[in-house]
């Protein structure tokens, strides 16, 4: 005797195998939209055998008729049949006749919303002479209601809403009148449980003034601003109006303070630096003024650094801050070793067109020596005012399909003001990505730099340029492209040019094949020749970001092929 669970399992297997019925919709003349709508309304037939399909035929025809009428087909003829077999088929036949068409369309918006662009009717299906589509009528009715709620017309209502269909005449009439009434306004913002944050700082995060016409997008912006500060674990903004008023709606904000500290650990690998680990610690709120404190470090075989910072929000807390920084870095270059201490301050501000501007002043104390022919450690000191601009536009932080990154930095020092030489240091980077026909991607990059000085021998490695490696000119070792001194040490160049053009093809979802050409060099003269590398690779868009494996050949080097592995966003 079968147990009850085993019998249920056997029944399920029979349903999935012998009783897996299918639906076929056949229209003449063929109408794919109608077929799809009929199939969607009838639904899945799994679990039906031939006998149950015959019992269901009449209901299926009725469902098909309703699906046709929704698209304006009131005169169609429907019939059905059941085809026996291992997998029985319910076939619905539709003889398509002329659809009902719109005769008159009277859609009006009255009241204060009448002149607003958001309430204009743009659906081409809602014009006299067009085929009746019940979905279009329902959509515009719902859209007017939703727009009314978004823009604060809480007393808005339909004074007339009729869709009259005359199948015999093949015509339909729409009458839809929406009276918006007055537009409500946003009142004062009240913060409850502010998480020990100064009221003036919170007020600077409000993107509207008291009395601004209601717009739910402004409330969403307020919520986003508060979340982006990192001060709060939860944000709830309440400003719901009602038809009965009041017409000035107070905005109530409830805040849940975030945990005061976060700790981050990370690991990675690239052929340039090998395995690397990172550590970060941040205190989100040092005091009620919203000050922040943090430490960051990164450790790999050629480079180790530790830095700390203290940030003070200014007039616009999310886009305007003063930051004090201090850091120590030890780095092993190809033919040199360096230790550098940095102290400085930065004023970071978002300016027009989403550019991030950074004005800074830093003190750099660097000790370094070269491997070959080095008799003593060298020492340099520079006080460097600087200005930088950066902009990133991308449709995804993890795996963008299009976008660009632009960066430019200029720093300068004077031999008369706490610096070992007069110096001007300039660097710029541009990356661009576009996708064609979903699967074809083109990525381009150019990086340039230059240093001008009256005493080049006093310039330390950190202010010189090196090329080669995963992120520079593939096919060449990391930072191996550089001028050499008399002892054949690679000492860095006055100028840098590095450019790349890459094509990628997605052959399987999240997997891409790539081919590329890189060219560049770090030189002491702009007339020196460029080094070129070519190759191919594979890309995998992992859950933590793109991973890249490349095989590159240096055209101006006899070392053959080099493997490059790296990870991180392409912009």
C-alpha positions as CSV (number, residue, x, y, z in Angstrom):
1,X,0.0,0.0,0.0
2,X,1.4,3.4,-0.9
3,X,2.0,5.9,1.9
4,X,0.3,9.2,1.6
5,X,3.6,11.2,0.8
6,X,4.6,8.6,-1.8
7,X,1.2,8.7,-3.5
8,X,1.4,12.5,-3.6
9,X,4.8,12.3,-5.2
10,X,3.6,9.9,-7.9
11,X,0.6,12.1,-8.6
12,X,3.0,15.1,-9.1
13,X,5.2,13.1,-11.5
14,X,2.1,12.1,-13.5
15,X,1.0,15.8,-13.7
16,X,4.4,16.9,-14.8
17,X,4.8,14.2,-17.4
18,X,1.6,12.8,-18.9
19,X,-0.7,15.8,-18.1
20,X,1.6,18.6,-19.2
21,X,-1.1,20.2,-21.5
22,X,-0.3,23.0,-23.9
23,X,-2.2,26.0,-25.2
24,X,-2.1,27.1,-28.8
25,X,-3.7,30.3,-30.1
26,X,-4.2,30.5,-33.8
27,X,-5.5,33.8,-35.3
28,X,-6.4,34.5,-38.9
29,X,-5.1,36.9,-40.1
30,X,-2.3,36.4,-37.6
31,X,-2.2,38.9,-34.8
32,X,0.7,38.3,-32.4
33,X,-0.4,40.9,-29.8
34,X,-3.9,39.3,-29.7
35,X,-2.5,35.8,-29.4
36,X,-0.2,36.9,-26.5
37,X,-3.1,38.5,-24.7
38,X,-5.4,35.5,-25.1
39,X,-2.6,33.2,-23.9
40,X,-1.9,35.4,-20.9
41,X,-5.5,35.5,-19.8
42,X,-6.1,31.8,-20.2
43,X,-2.9,31.0,-18.3
44,X,-1.0,27.8,-17.6
45,X,-2.7,24.5,-18.4
46,X,-0.3,22.2,-16.7
47,X,-2.1,19.5,-14.7
48,X,-5.0,19.2,-17.2
49,X,-5.6,16.0,-19.1
50,X,-7.7,15.8,-22.3
51,X,-11.0,15.2,-20.5
52,X,-10.5,18.2,-18.2
53,X,-9.5,20.4,-21.2
54,X,-12.8,19.5,-22.9
55,X,-14.7,20.6,-19.8
56,X,-12.6,23.8,-19.8
57,X,-13.2,24.7,-23.5
58,X,-16.2,27.0,-22.9
59,X,-14.5,28.9,-20.2
60,X,-11.4,29.2,-22.4
61,X,-13.4,30.7,-25.2
62,X,-14.9,33.2,-22.8
63,X,-11.5,34.2,-21.5
64,X,-10.3,34.6,-25.1
65,X,-13.2,36.8,-25.9
66,X,-12.4,39.1,-22.9
67,X,-8.8,39.2,-24.0
68,X,-9.8,40.3,-27.5
69,X,-12.2,43.0,-26.2
70,X,-9.5,44.5,-24.1
71,X,-7.7,45.2,-27.3
72,X,-10.8,46.5,-29.1
73,X,-11.8,43.3,-30.9
74,X,-15.5,43.1,-30.2
75,X,-16.6,41.3,-33.4
76,X,-14.1,38.4,-33.4
77,X,-15.2,34.8,-33.7
78,X,-13.8,32.2,-31.3
79,X,-13.9,28.5,-31.2
80,X,-11.7,25.8,-29.5
81,X,-10.7,22.2,-29.9
82,X,-8.8,19.6,-27.9
83,X,-6.1,17.5,-29.5
84,X,-5.4,14.2,-27.8
85,X,-1.9,12.9,-27.3
86,X,0.8,12.4,-24.8
87,X,0.7,16.1,-24.1
88,X,-2.9,17.2,-24.9
89,X,-3.4,20.6,-26.6
90,X,-6.1,23.1,-26.2
91,X,-6.2,25.1,-29.5
92,X,-8.1,28.3,-29.6
93,X,-9.0,29.6,-33.1
94,X,-9.7,33.3,-33.6
95,X,-11.2,34.8,-36.7
96,X,-10.0,38.4,-36.4
97,X,-12.5,41.1,-37.5
98,X,-12.2,44.9,-37.7
99,X,-11.5,46.4,-34.2
100,X,-13.5,49.1,-32.6
101,X,-11.9,52.5,-33.1
102,X,-12.0,55.7,-31.0
103,X,-14.6,58.2,-32.3
104,X,-14.2,61.0,-29.8
105,X,-11.6,61.5,-27.1
106,X,-12.3,64.1,-24.5
107,X,-9.6,64.1,-21.8
108,X,-9.3,67.3,-19.8
109,X,-7.2,68.4,-16.8
110,X,-8.8,71.3,-14.9
111,X,-7.6,73.2,-11.9
112,X,-4.1,74.3,-10.9
113,X,-2.5,71.2,-12.7
114,X,-3.9,72.2,-16.1
115,X,-0.7,74.0,-17.1
116,X,1.7,71.5,-15.8
117,X,3.7,69.4,-18.3
118,X,3.4,66.3,-16.1
119,X,-0.3,66.2,-16.7
120,X,-0.2,66.3,-20.5
121,X,-1.6,63.2,-22.3
122,X,1.1,61.9,-24.7
123,X,-0.2,58.3,-25.4
124,X,-0.6,57.9,-29.2
125,X,-3.2,55.2,-28.6
126,X,-5.6,57.8,-27.2
127,X,-6.4,59.7,-30.4
128,X,-9.5,59.6,-32.6
129,X,-9.2,57.0,-35.3
130,X,-6.9,54.8,-33.2
131,X,-7.9,51.2,-32.2
132,X,-9.6,51.0,-28.9
133,X,-7.2,49.8,-26.2
134,X,-8.8,49.4,-22.7
135,X,-5.3,49.3,-21.2
136,X,-4.5,52.7,-22.5
137,X,-7.6,54.2,-21.0
138,X,-6.9,52.5,-17.6
139,X,-3.2,53.6,-17.7
140,X,-4.0,57.3,-18.4
141,X,-6.6,57.3,-15.6
142,X,-4.2,55.8,-13.2
143,X,-1.4,58.1,-14.3
144,X,-3.5,61.2,-13.6
145,X,-4.2,59.9,-10.1
146,X,-0.6,59.1,-9.4
147,X,0.7,62.4,-10.7
148,X,-1.9,64.1,-8.6
149,X,-0.5,62.4,-5.5
150,X,3.1,63.1,-6.5
151,X,2.6,66.8,-7.0
152,X,0.3,67.4,-4.0
153,X,-3.2,67.6,-5.6
154,X,-4.7,65.7,-2.7
155,X,-8.2,67.0,-3.4
156,X,-8.0,66.0,-7.1
157,X,-10.9,63.9,-8.5
158,X,-12.5,62.8,-11.7
159,X,-15.7,64.7,-12.4
160,X,-16.4,62.5,-15.5
161,X,-14.9,59.2,-16.4
162,X,-16.7,57.1,-19.1
163,X,-15.6,54.7,-21.8
164,X,-18.6,54.0,-24.1
165,X,-18.3,51.2,-26.6
166,X,-20.7,50.7,-29.6
167,X,-19.7,47.4,-31.1
168,X,-22.3,47.6,-33.8
169,X,-21.0,50.9,-35.1
170,X,-17.4,49.9,-34.4
171,X,-16.8,53.0,-32.4
172,X,-15.9,54.1,-28.9
173,X,-16.0,57.4,-27.0
174,X,-13.8,58.4,-24.1
175,X,-14.8,61.1,-21.6
176,X,-12.3,61.7,-18.8
177,X,-12.3,65.0,-16.8
178,X,-9.8,65.4,-13.9
179,X,-10.2,68.4,-11.6
180,X,-6.9,68.7,-9.7
181,X,-8.1,71.3,-7.2
182,X,-5.4,73.4,-5.4
183,X,-1.8,72.3,-5.1
184,X,-0.7,71.7,-1.5
185,X,2.6,73.0,-0.2
186,X,5.4,71.6,2.0
187,X,5.6,73.1,5.4
188,X,8.4,73.2,8.0
189,X,10.6,70.2,8.5
190,X,10.6,68.8,12.0
191,X,13.3,66.3,13.1
192,X,12.5,63.9,15.8
193,X,15.3,61.9,17.5
194,X,17.9,63.7,15.5
195,X,20.7,61.4,16.6
196,X,22.6,64.2,18.4
197,X,23.3,66.1,15.2
198,X,23.3,69.9,15.1
199,X,20.0,71.4,13.8
200,X,21.9,73.7,11.4
201,X,23.6,70.7,9.8
202,X,20.3,68.9,9.3
203,X,18.7,72.0,7.9
204,X,21.4,72.2,5.3
205,X,20.3,68.8,4.0
206,X,16.8,69.9,3.3
207,X,16.4,70.4,-0.5
208,X,13.4,72.7,-0.3
209,X,12.2,75.8,1.5
210,X,9.1,76.2,3.7
211,X,6.1,76.8,1.3
212,X,7.6,75.0,-1.7
213,X,4.9,73.4,-3.9
214,X,4.5,69.7,-2.9
215,X,6.6,67.2,-4.9
216,X,7.3,63.7,-3.5
217,X,10.6,63.7,-5.4
218,X,11.8,66.5,-3.0
219,X,10.8,64.3,0.0
220,X,12.7,61.4,-1.5
221,X,15.7,63.7,-2.0
222,X,15.6,64.7,1.7
223,X,15.6,61.0,2.7
224,X,18.5,60.3,0.3
225,X,20.5,63.2,1.6
226,X,20.1,62.1,5.2
227,X,21.0,58.5,4.4
228,X,24.1,59.6,2.4
229,X,25.6,61.4,5.4
230,X,26.3,58.0,7.1
231,X,25.0,59.4,10.4
232,X,21.8,57.4,10.4
233,X,20.8,53.7,10.2
234,X,17.2,54.5,9.4
235,X,15.4,57.5,8.0
236,X,11.6,58.0,7.8
237,X,10.0,61.0,6.1
238,X,6.3,61.6,6.6
239,X,4.4,64.3,4.7
240,X,1.1,62.7,3.5
241,X,-1.7,65.1,2.6
242,X,-5.4,64.4,2.6
243,X,-8.3,66.0,0.7
244,X,-9.6,67.7,3.8
245,X,-6.3,69.5,4.4
246,X,-4.4,71.3,5.7
247,X,-3.0,72.6,2.5
248,X,0.4,73.3,4.1
249,X,1.7,69.9,5.1
250,X,4.3,69.7,7.9
251,X,7.2,67.3,7.2
252,X,7.9,64.9,10.0
253,X,11.3,63.2,10.0
254,X,12.3,60.3,12.3
255,X,15.9,59.3,12.5
256,X,17.7,56.3,13.9
257,X,21.4,56.9,14.6
258,X,23.9,54.7,12.9
259,X,26.4,52.7,14.8
260,X,29.2,55.1,15.7
261,X,32.0,53.1,14.0
262,X,32.6,50.8,11.0
263,X,35.5,48.6,10.3
264,X,36.4,47.3,6.8
265,X,38.8,44.6,5.7
266,X,39.7,43.8,2.1
267,X,41.9,41.6,0.0
268,X,42.9,41.6,-3.7
269,X,45.5,40.5,-6.2
270,X,47.1,41.9,-9.3
271,X,50.2,41.0,-11.3
272,X,51.6,44.5,-10.6
273,X,51.7,44.2,-6.8
274,X,50.7,40.6,-6.1
275,X,48.5,39.9,-3.1
276,X,47.3,42.9,-1.2
277,X,45.2,43.6,1.9
278,X,43.4,46.7,3.1
279,X,42.0,48.0,6.3
280,X,39.7,50.9,7.1
281,X,38.1,52.3,10.2
282,X,35.7,55.2,10.4
283,X,33.9,57.0,13.1
284,X,30.8,58.6,11.6
285,X,30.1,61.2,14.2
286,X,32.8,62.7,16.3
287,X,30.5,65.4,17.6
288,X,27.2,67.1,17.0
289,X,28.7,69.1,14.2
290,X,29.0,66.0,12.1
291,X,32.8,65.8,12.1
292,X,34.2,62.4,10.9
293,X,37.4,60.6,11.6
294,X,39.0,57.7,9.7
295,X,42.1,55.6,9.1
296,X,43.0,53.6,6.0
297,X,45.9,51.3,5.2
298,X,47.0,49.0,2.3
299,X,49.7,46.4,2.4
300,X,51.3,44.6,-0.5
301,X,54.9,43.5,-1.2
302,X,56.0,46.6,-3.1
303,X,53.9,49.2,-1.2
304,X,52.7,49.8,2.4
305,X,50.8,52.8,3.5
306,X,48.9,54.1,6.5
307,X,46.8,57.3,6.4
308,X,44.4,59.1,8.7
309,X,41.9,61.9,8.1
310,X,39.6,64.2,9.9
311,X,36.6,65.8,8.0
312,X,34.5,68.8,8.8
313,X,31.3,69.4,6.8
314,X,30.8,73.0,5.6
315,X,27.8,74.8,4.1
316,X,26.6,71.8,2.0
317,X,27.5,68.7,4.1
318,X,27.3,66.2,1.2
319,X,29.3,68.2,-1.3
320,X,31.4,70.6,0.7
321,X,34.0,69.6,3.4
322,X,37.3,70.5,4.8
323,X,39.6,67.5,5.4
324,X,42.9,67.2,7.2
325,X,45.1,64.3,6.2
326,X,48.3,62.6,7.3
327,X,50.0,59.6,5.9
328,X,53.1,57.4,5.7
329,X,54.0,55.3,2.6
330,X,56.9,53.0,1.9
331,X,57.3,51.8,-1.7
332,X,59.7,49.6,-3.5
333,X,60.1,50.8,-7.1
334,X,61.8,48.8,-9.9
335,X,65.2,50.3,-9.1
336,X,64.6,52.4,-6.0
337,X,63.0,52.4,-2.6
338,X,61.1,55.3,-1.0
339,X,59.7,56.4,2.3
340,X,57.3,59.4,2.3
341,X,55.5,61.3,5.1
342,X,52.6,63.5,4.0
343,X,50.7,66.2,6.0
344,X,48.0,68.3,4.4
345,X,44.6,69.8,4.2
346,X,42.0,69.6,1.4
347,X,38.9,71.6,0.6
348,X,36.5,69.3,-1.3
349,X,33.5,70.8,-3.0
350,X,31.1,69.7,-5.7
351,X,30.8,72.5,-8.3
352,X,28.8,73.0,-11.5
353,X,28.0,70.1,-13.8
354,X,28.8,67.5,-11.1
355,X,32.6,68.3,-11.0
356,X,34.4,67.5,-7.8
357,X,36.9,70.2,-7.1
358,X,39.7,69.7,-4.5
359,X,41.9,72.5,-3.4
360,X,44.8,71.4,-1.2
361,X,48.0,72.2,0.5
362,X,50.4,69.3,1.5
363,X,53.8,68.9,3.0
364,X,55.8,66.0,1.6
365,X,59.0,64.7,3.2
366,X,60.5,61.8,1.2
367,X,63.7,59.7,1.7
368,X,64.8,57.5,-1.2
369,X,67.7,55.7,-2.7
370,X,68.5,53.8,-5.9
371,X,69.7,50.2,-5.9
372,X,72.7,50.5,-8.2
373,X,75.6,52.8,-7.5
374,X,73.8,54.3,-4.5
375,X,76.2,55.6,-1.8
376,X,73.7,57.5,0.3
377,X,70.0,58.1,1.0
378,X,68.5,61.1,-0.7
379,X,66.1,63.5,1.0
380,X,63.5,65.9,-0.4
381,X,61.0,68.3,1.1
382,X,58.2,70.1,-0.8
383,X,55.3,72.3,0.2
384,X,52.8,71.9,-2.6
385,X,49.6,73.9,-3.1
386,X,47.3,72.0,-5.5
387,X,44.0,72.0,-7.3
388,X,42.2,69.1,-8.9
389,X,39.0,68.4,-10.8
390,X,37.3,65.0,-11.2
391,X,34.0,63.8,-12.7
392,X,32.5,60.4,-13.1
393,X,29.4,59.7,-15.1
394,X,28.3,56.0,-15.2
395,X,25.1,54.0,-15.4
396,X,26.4,51.4,-12.9
397,X,29.0,51.5,-10.2
398,X,29.8,47.7,-10.5
399,X,29.5,47.0,-14.2
400,X,28.8,50.1,-16.3
401,X,27.7,49.8,-20.0
402,X,28.5,53.4,-20.7
403,X,30.1,56.4,-19.1
404,X,33.3,58.3,-18.6
405,X,35.8,59.4,-15.9
406,X,37.8,62.6,-16.2
407,X,40.5,63.8,-13.8
408,X,43.1,66.6,-13.7
409,X,45.5,67.6,-11.0
410,X,48.0,70.5,-10.8
411,X,50.4,71.0,-7.9
412,X,53.3,73.5,-7.6
413,X,56.0,74.4,-5.2
414,X,58.5,77.2,-4.8
415,X,62.2,76.9,-3.9
416,X,61.8,80.0,-1.8
417,X,58.9,78.6,0.2
418,X,59.8,75.4,2.1
419,X,60.6,73.4,-1.1
420,X,63.9,72.1,-2.5
421,X,63.1,73.4,-6.0
422,X,60.6,75.3,-8.1
423,X,58.3,72.7,-9.5
424,X,55.0,72.4,-11.3
425,X,53.4,68.9,-11.6
426,X,50.5,68.2,-13.9
427,X,48.6,64.9,-14.5
428,X,45.3,64.1,-16.4
429,X,43.3,61.0,-17.1
430,X,40.3,60.3,-19.3
431,X,38.5,57.0,-19.6
432,X,35.4,56.3,-21.8
433,X,33.2,53.3,-22.3
434,X,30.3,52.7,-24.7
435,X,28.2,49.6,-25.6
436,X,26.8,48.8,-29.0
437,X,24.0,46.4,-29.7
438,X,24.2,45.1,-26.1
439,X,27.2,42.8,-26.6
440,X,29.9,45.0,-28.2
441,X,31.9,47.3,-25.8
442,X,34.6,49.8,-26.6
443,X,36.8,51.1,-23.8
444,X,39.3,53.9,-24.4
445,X,41.9,55.5,-22.0
446,X,44.5,58.2,-22.2
447,X,46.7,59.4,-19.4
448,X,49.3,62.3,-19.6
449,X,51.6,64.0,-17.2
450,X,54.5,66.4,-17.0
451,X,56.8,68.0,-14.5
452,X,58.6,71.4,-14.9
453,X,61.4,72.4,-12.6
454,X,64.6,74.3,-12.4
455,X,66.3,71.5,-10.5
456,X,65.3,68.1,-11.8
457,X,67.8,66.2,-9.6
458,X,65.9,67.4,-6.5
459,X,62.6,65.8,-7.7
460,X,61.8,62.6,-5.8
461,X,60.3,59.5,-7.4
462,X,56.8,60.3,-6.1
463,X,56.8,63.4,-8.4
464,X,58.2,61.6,-11.4
465,X,56.5,59.4,-13.9
466,X,56.7,55.6,-14.6
467,X,54.8,53.5,-17.1
468,X,54.1,49.9,-17.7
469,X,51.8,47.3,-16.0
470,X,48.2,46.3,-15.6
471,X,46.8,49.8,-15.6
472,X,49.3,51.4,-17.9
473,X,50.9,49.7,-20.9
474,X,50.3,46.0,-20.8
475,X,53.0,43.7,-22.0
476,X,55.6,45.5,-20.0
477,X,56.5,45.0,-16.3
478,X,55.1,47.3,-13.6
479,X,56.8,50.7,-13.8
480,X,59.5,49.4,-16.0
481,X,59.2,52.1,-18.7
482,X,61.3,54.9,-17.5
483,X,64.5,56.9,-18.3
484,X,67.7,55.5,-16.7
485,X,70.6,57.2,-15.0
486,X,74.3,56.5,-15.5
487,X,74.1,53.5,-13.2
488,X,71.2,52.1,-15.3
489,X,68.6,52.8,-12.5
490,X,65.1,53.5,-13.7
491,X,64.6,56.9,-12.1
492,X,61.3,58.1,-13.6
493,X,60.6,60.6,-16.4
494,X,59.6,64.2,-16.8
495,X,56.7,63.3,-19.1
496,X,54.1,60.5,-19.3
497,X,51.8,59.3,-22.1
498,X,49.8,56.1,-21.8
499,X,46.8,55.3,-24.0
500,X,44.7,52.2,-24.7
501,X,41.9,51.0,-27.0
502,X,40.0,47.9,-26.0
503,X,37.2,45.9,-27.7
504,X,35.1,43.5,-25.7
505,X,32.4,41.0,-26.8
506,X,30.0,39.3,-24.4
507,X,29.8,35.7,-25.6
508,X,28.0,34.4,-22.5
509,X,26.2,36.4,-19.9
510,X,28.7,38.0,-17.6
511,X,31.7,36.7,-19.6
512,X,33.5,38.8,-22.2
513,X,36.4,38.2,-24.6
514,X,38.7,41.2,-25.1
515,X,41.4,42.4,-27.5
516,X,43.4,45.5,-27.0
517,X,46.3,47.7,-28.0
518,X,48.2,49.9,-25.5
519,X,50.9,52.5,-26.2
520,X,52.9,54.8,-23.9
521,X,56.1,55.7,-22.2
522,X,57.6,57.7,-19.4
523,X,60.3,59.9,-20.9
524,X,62.5,63.0,-20.5
525,X,61.6,64.3,-24.0
526,X,58.3,64.5,-25.8
527,X,60.0,63.3,-28.9
528,X,61.0,59.9,-27.5
529,X,59.2,57.0,-29.0
530,X,56.2,55.2,-27.5
531,X,56.2,51.5,-26.4
532,X,53.4,49.4,-27.8
533,X,51.7,46.3,-26.3
534,X,49.0,44.2,-27.9
535,X,47.0,41.2,-26.6
536,X,43.8,39.5,-25.7
537,X,42.0,38.5,-22.6
538,X,38.9,37.4,-20.8
539,X,36.5,39.3,-18.5
540,X,34.2,37.9,-15.8
541,X,31.7,40.2,-14.1
542,X,31.8,38.6,-10.6
543,X,29.5,39.6,-7.7
544,X,32.3,41.8,-6.3
545,X,33.2,43.4,-9.6
546,X,34.9,42.7,-13.0
547,X,37.9,40.4,-13.0
548,X,40.4,40.7,-15.9
549,X,42.9,38.2,-17.2
550,X,45.1,39.4,-20.1
551,X,47.8,38.0,-22.3
552,X,49.9,40.8,-23.7
553,X,52.9,41.0,-26.0
554,X,55.4,43.9,-25.9
555,X,56.2,44.9,-29.4
556,X,59.3,46.7,-28.3
557,X,60.7,44.1,-25.9
558,X,62.0,40.6,-26.5
559,X,60.6,39.1,-23.3
560,X,57.7,37.5,-25.1
561,X,54.2,37.4,-23.5
562,X,53.2,38.7,-20.1
563,X,50.2,37.7,-18.1
564,X,48.2,40.5,-16.4
565,X,45.5,39.9,-13.8
566,X,43.6,42.7,-12.2
567,X,40.2,43.5,-10.7
568,X,38.0,46.5,-10.1
569,X,35.6,48.8,-12.1
570,X,36.5,49.7,-15.7
571,X,35.8,53.4,-15.0
